[in-house]
Amino acid sequence: MAVAEQVKRELPGARFSQPALSRAEQGKGRLAADVVRALCQIYRVTGAQRAALIQEAEDAEAGYVDARVVLQAGNTVNLQQRFARLEHTAVEIRSFNPVMVLGVLQTPAYAATVFGTSGDDPLVAGRMARQRELLADRHRHWTLIQTEGALRWQARSAAVMVEQTEHLIQLSYAPQIEIGVIDWRSPNEVFPHTAFHVYDDTAVVVATRDGTAIINDSARIADYRGLFDQLCGTASFGHTAREILRRLADDYRSV
């Protein structure tokens, strides 16, 4: 019996098909949490692996995380863990932030400034752990775009920004990472309002002041991918990006 038929027997009325399963296996689609539970039963997946698969499906279904809930419940760590799970399952990750250094690229001092805490806070430690995983994992490819304006926004002190900018230069040599910088002198005809992160063709995370949206609709994902392609066309990479970063570091040294 085909797997799809077994799922339908477990979940009468469920909208599921063999092509949907194939798309999910290729990283081109997502499955509902109840379908994932049924598949775990069929394939006899148990323990931590089952829990992780169901958690990922539930995260995707959640759709939107209200910032008030995150702050009031004190579960910012849980939100970071959700992003880490998306990163873990993706092969290609594209990120853009117009106002600050992307989390996976931050130094401890910069991250502590963002979180409004000290360098030994678990939030900072978690962010640094994600960065170490990024550098150790050659399976994923990251394209990460920053604006010069974001890097001109001085976090705490010029010394912190010198360290952060030099750190970006160092990270840009990693073979699995492409760091793009949009020079303030580059003409633009696109105006993204918020930071966003694209995970393969399966999800987009969009940060707002009020919360964080997790988008799974294929048309909206395609729209964000197109926006990211436009930003790539404006950004400088490789040697040229490093020259911009060195100029920024020198400017901060002169402050």
Sequence and secondary structure as in RCSB ss.txt:
>XXXX:A:sequence
MAVAEQVKRELPGARFSQPALSRAEQGKGRLAADVVRALCQIYRVTGAQRAALIQEAEDAEAGYVDARVVLQAGN
TVNLQQRFARLEHTAVEIRSFNPVMVLGVLQTPAYAATVFGTSGDDPLVAGRMARQRELLADRHRHWTLIQTEGA
LRWQARSAAVMVEQTEHLIQLSYAPQIEIGVIDWRSPNEVFPHTAFHVYDDTAVVVATRDGTAIINDSARIADYR
GLFDQLCGTASFGHTAREILRRLADDYRSV
>XXXX:A:secstr
  HHHHHHHHSTT    HHHHHHHHTTS    HHHHHHHHHHHT  HHHHHHHHHHHHHHHH EEEHHHHHHHT 
HHHHHHHHHHHHHH SEEEEEESSS  GGG  HHHHHHHHTS TTSHHHHHHHHHHHHHHH  SSEEEEEEEHHH
HHS  S HHHHHHHHHHHHHHTTSTTEEEEEE TTS       S EEEETTTEEEEE SSEEEEE  HHHHHHHH
HHHHHHHHH B HHHHHHHHHHHHHHHHT 
